[in-house]
Amino acid sequence: MKQILSIAKFTIKENISNKVFNGFIFFGMLVIFATVVLKEISLYESVRVITDTGLFLIEFLILLMAVYISSTMIIKHKSEKSLYLVLTKPVSRSMYVTGITLGVIGTVLINVIMMGIILGIVVIWQNGKIDGEFVNSLLFIFYKLAIISSVGVLFSVVSESIVTATIFTFSVYVAAHGVNELKMLSDKVQNGFYKIILDIVYYILPNMRTLNYRDYLKQIDPDMLKVVLYVGGYILIIVSLANIIFSKKKI
């Protein structure tokens, strides 16, 4: 466990020092503060507009960072030969993959907290308030991006191409928001083969629609224990699959 945490800590440090990471933080700060301009063009509930827009930008910006980092980390380490240096130490392949995944998720968490604080300051500045709905929205953004981070690491293990791993990771994020439509389509399809395929895809993809807390039209009280168990269980399955593939892969 100590080795896994050390790798995770190193991954977070590497990402924080990365110019791409710093660029996203700087750009995110500018964009979130720029949402204040919306107050001048929105006639009603300007604070709500600023909050919703800010939450959307937080998710979108950190998504780009998470997809890039998670789907390129292992491939980059392999091309730079630093992977072999790590594995020569008393660190197994499963420890390495698990540590990288935790490090990427930790980086996402730091981003969500930092941008959430910035948006919170802007909301309070505009005479708004920080309530449970705001905090839950940030939490659910983190849950979604934690899942996609683990998926990105999986594709980084499977693929040898940064472009391919990045495209597939982003595609999973997009497709996962339409899982309910896949189920509806499966119920209407008559062809048994296509129905089976759609059902398999439906059960494999994470259900991001249920994690879209900020999109609910009214405030809800989600069962946080079930949500955490679902997110944690899904990540555990993805990490386990990545470990199995990486343990059998020639590097």
C-alpha positions as CSV (number, residue, x, y, z in Angstrom):
1,M,0.0,0.0,0.0
2,K,2.9,2.3,0.8
3,Q,4.3,1.9,-2.8
4,I,0.9,2.6,-4.3
5,L,0.5,5.8,-2.3
6,S,4.0,6.9,-3.3
7,I,3.3,6.4,-7.0
8,A,0.0,8.3,-6.6
9,K,1.8,11.1,-4.8
10,F,4.4,11.3,-7.5
11,T,1.7,11.3,-10.2
12,I,0.0,14.3,-8.5
13,K,3.2,16.2,-8.2
14,E,4.1,15.5,-11.8
15,N,0.7,16.7,-13.0
16,I,0.7,19.8,-10.8
17,S,4.2,20.8,-12.2
18,N,3.0,20.1,-15.8
19,K,2.5,23.2,-17.9
20,V,-0.7,21.8,-19.3
21,F,-2.1,21.5,-15.8
22,N,-1.1,25.1,-14.9
23,G,-2.6,26.3,-18.2
24,F,-6.0,24.7,-17.4
25,I,-6.0,26.3,-14.0
26,F,-5.2,29.7,-15.3
27,F,-7.7,29.4,-18.1
28,G,-10.3,28.1,-15.8
29,M,-9.9,31.0,-13.4
30,L,-10.3,33.5,-16.2
31,V,-13.3,31.8,-17.7
32,I,-15.1,31.4,-14.3
33,F,-14.5,35.1,-13.5
34,A,-15.7,35.9,-17.0
35,T,-19.1,34.4,-16.2
36,V,-19.8,37.5,-14.1
37,V,-20.4,39.2,-17.4
38,L,-23.5,37.0,-17.7
39,K,-25.1,39.1,-14.9
40,E,-25.3,42.0,-17.3
41,I,-27.1,40.0,-20.0
42,S,-29.4,37.9,-17.9
43,L,-32.6,39.6,-16.7
44,Y,-33.6,37.1,-14.1
45,E,-31.7,34.8,-11.7
46,S,-28.3,36.1,-12.8
47,V,-26.6,34.3,-9.9
48,R,-28.2,31.0,-10.9
49,V,-27.0,31.5,-14.5
50,I,-23.5,32.3,-13.2
51,T,-23.5,29.2,-11.0
52,D,-24.8,26.8,-13.7
53,T,-22.4,28.2,-16.3
54,G,-19.5,28.0,-13.8
55,L,-20.3,24.4,-12.9
56,F,-20.5,23.5,-16.6
57,L,-17.1,25.1,-17.3
58,I,-15.5,23.4,-14.3
59,E,-16.6,20.0,-15.5
60,F,-15.6,20.7,-19.1
61,L,-12.2,22.1,-18.4
62,I,-11.3,19.4,-15.9
63,L,-12.7,16.7,-18.2
64,L,-10.2,17.8,-20.9
65,M,-7.4,17.7,-18.4
66,A,-8.4,14.3,-17.0
67,V,-8.8,12.7,-20.4
68,Y,-5.4,14.0,-21.5
69,I,-3.5,13.0,-18.4
70,S,-5.2,9.6,-17.8
71,S,-5.0,8.4,-21.4
72,T,-1.4,9.5,-21.9
73,M,0.4,8.9,-18.5
74,I,1.4,5.2,-18.9
75,I,2.2,5.6,-22.6
76,K,4.3,8.6,-21.9
77,H,6.2,6.8,-19.1
78,K,6.8,3.9,-21.4
79,S,8.2,6.1,-24.2
80,E,10.4,8.0,-21.7
81,K,11.6,4.7,-20.2
82,S,10.7,5.9,-16.7
83,L,8.3,3.0,-16.5
84,Y,11.1,0.4,-16.5
85,L,12.9,2.3,-13.7
86,V,9.9,2.1,-11.5
87,L,9.2,-1.6,-12.1
88,T,12.8,-2.5,-11.3
89,K,12.1,-1.4,-7.7
90,P,9.9,-3.6,-5.4
91,V,6.8,-2.3,-7.2
92,S,4.5,-4.7,-9.0
93,R,2.7,-3.9,-12.2
94,S,-0.7,-3.8,-10.4
95,M,0.8,-1.4,-7.8
96,Y,2.0,0.8,-10.6
97,V,-1.4,1.0,-12.4
98,T,-3.3,1.4,-9.2
99,G,-1.0,4.2,-8.1
100,I,-1.2,6.0,-11.4
101,T,-5.0,5.8,-11.3
102,L,-5.2,7.1,-7.7
103,G,-2.8,9.9,-8.7
104,V,-4.9,11.0,-11.6
105,I,-8.1,10.9,-9.5
106,G,-6.3,12.9,-6.8
107,T,-5.3,15.5,-9.5
108,V,-8.9,15.7,-10.5
109,L,-10.0,16.2,-6.9
110,I,-7.5,19.1,-6.4
111,N,-8.8,20.7,-9.6
112,V,-12.5,20.4,-8.6
113,I,-11.7,21.9,-5.1
114,M,-9.7,24.8,-6.5
115,M,-12.1,25.8,-9.2
116,G,-15.1,25.2,-6.9
117,I,-13.6,27.6,-4.4
118,I,-13.0,30.2,-7.1
119,L,-16.6,29.8,-8.4
120,G,-17.9,29.9,-4.8
121,I,-16.1,33.3,-4.3
122,V,-17.6,34.6,-7.5
123,V,-21.1,33.5,-6.4
124,I,-20.8,35.1,-2.9
125,W,-19.4,38.2,-4.5
126,Q,-22.6,38.4,-6.6
127,N,-24.7,38.1,-3.5
128,G,-25.4,34.4,-4.0
129,K,-25.0,31.7,-1.4
130,I,-23.2,28.4,-1.2
131,D,-25.6,25.6,-0.2
132,G,-25.8,21.9,-0.3
133,E,-26.9,21.8,-3.9
134,F,-23.7,23.7,-4.9
135,V,-21.5,21.3,-2.9
136,N,-23.3,18.2,-4.3
137,S,-22.9,19.5,-7.8
138,L,-19.1,19.7,-7.3
139,L,-19.1,16.2,-5.7
140,F,-20.9,14.6,-8.6
141,I,-18.6,16.3,-11.1
142,F,-15.7,14.7,-9.2
143,Y,-17.5,11.3,-9.3
144,K,-18.0,11.5,-13.0
145,L,-14.4,12.6,-13.7
146,A,-13.0,10.0,-11.3
147,I,-14.7,7.3,-13.3
148,I,-13.5,8.7,-16.7
149,S,-10.0,9.0,-15.2
150,S,-9.9,5.3,-14.5
151,V,-11.2,4.5,-18.0
152,G,-8.5,6.7,-19.4
153,V,-5.8,4.7,-17.6
154,L,-7.3,1.5,-18.9
155,F,-7.1,2.7,-22.5
156,S,-3.6,3.9,-21.7
157,V,-2.7,0.3,-20.8
158,V,-4.5,-1.2,-23.8
159,S,-3.4,1.2,-26.5
160,E,0.1,2.1,-27.7
161,S,-1.2,5.3,-29.3
162,I,-1.9,8.5,-27.3
163,V,-4.3,9.7,-29.9
164,T,-6.3,6.4,-29.9
165,A,-6.4,6.2,-26.1
166,T,-7.6,9.9,-25.8
167,I,-10.3,9.5,-28.5
168,F,-11.7,6.3,-26.9
169,T,-11.7,7.8,-23.4
170,F,-13.5,10.9,-24.5
171,S,-15.9,8.7,-26.6
172,V,-16.8,6.8,-23.4
173,Y,-17.6,10.0,-21.6
174,V,-19.9,11.1,-24.4
175,A,-21.6,7.7,-24.9
176,A,-22.1,7.3,-21.1
177,H,-24.4,10.3,-21.1
178,G,-26.7,8.5,-23.5
179,V,-27.0,5.1,-21.8
180,N,-30.7,5.5,-21.1
181,E,-31.3,6.1,-24.8
182,L,-29.3,2.9,-25.6
183,K,-31.7,1.0,-23.3
184,M,-34.7,2.5,-25.0
185,L,-33.3,1.6,-28.4
186,S,-32.6,-1.9,-27.3
187,D,-36.2,-2.4,-26.2
188,K,-37.4,-1.3,-29.6
189,V,-34.9,-3.3,-31.7
190,Q,-36.3,-6.5,-33.2
191,N,-33.0,-8.1,-34.3
192,G,-31.8,-10.3,-31.4
193,F,-28.1,-9.9,-32.2
194,Y,-28.3,-6.1,-32.2
195,K,-30.4,-6.2,-29.0
196,I,-27.7,-8.2,-27.2
197,I,-25.0,-5.8,-28.4
198,L,-26.9,-2.8,-27.2
199,D,-27.6,-4.4,-23.8
200,I,-24.0,-5.3,-23.3
201,V,-22.9,-1.7,-24.1
202,Y,-25.6,-0.4,-21.8
203,Y,-24.3,-2.4,-18.9
204,I,-20.6,-1.8,-19.6
205,L,-20.8,2.0,-19.9
206,P,-21.0,4.0,-16.7
207,N,-24.4,5.7,-16.2
208,M,-23.3,9.3,-16.3
209,R,-26.9,10.5,-16.6
210,T,-27.6,9.6,-13.0
211,L,-24.5,11.5,-11.9
212,N,-25.6,14.7,-13.7
213,Y,-26.7,16.3,-10.4
214,R,-26.4,19.9,-11.7
215,D,-28.9,19.1,-14.5
216,Y,-31.8,18.2,-12.3
217,L,-34.6,20.7,-12.6
218,K,-35.3,20.5,-8.9
219,Q,-33.2,19.9,-5.8
220,I,-33.0,16.2,-4.9
221,D,-31.7,14.3,-2.0
222,P,-29.5,11.5,-3.5
223,D,-28.6,8.4,-1.5
224,M,-24.9,9.3,-1.2
225,L,-23.9,5.8,0.1
226,K,-25.3,4.2,-3.1
227,V,-23.6,6.8,-5.3
228,V,-20.2,6.3,-3.6
229,L,-20.6,2.5,-3.8
230,Y,-21.5,2.7,-7.5
231,V,-18.6,5.0,-8.3
232,G,-16.1,3.1,-6.2
233,G,-17.2,-0.2,-7.5
234,Y,-17.0,0.8,-11.1
235,I,-13.5,2.3,-10.6
236,L,-12.4,-0.9,-8.8
237,I,-13.6,-3.1,-11.7
238,I,-11.9,-0.9,-14.3
239,V,-8.6,-0.8,-12.3
240,S,-8.8,-4.6,-11.8
241,L,-9.2,-5.0,-15.6
242,A,-6.4,-2.7,-16.3
243,N,-4.1,-4.6,-13.9
244,I,-5.0,-7.9,-15.5
245,I,-4.2,-6.6,-19.0
246,F,-1.0,-4.9,-17.9
247,S,0.2,-8.0,-16.1
248,K,0.0,-10.0,-19.3
249,K,1.3,-7.3,-21.6
250,K,4.8,-7.2,-23.0
251,I,6.4,-3.8,-22.3
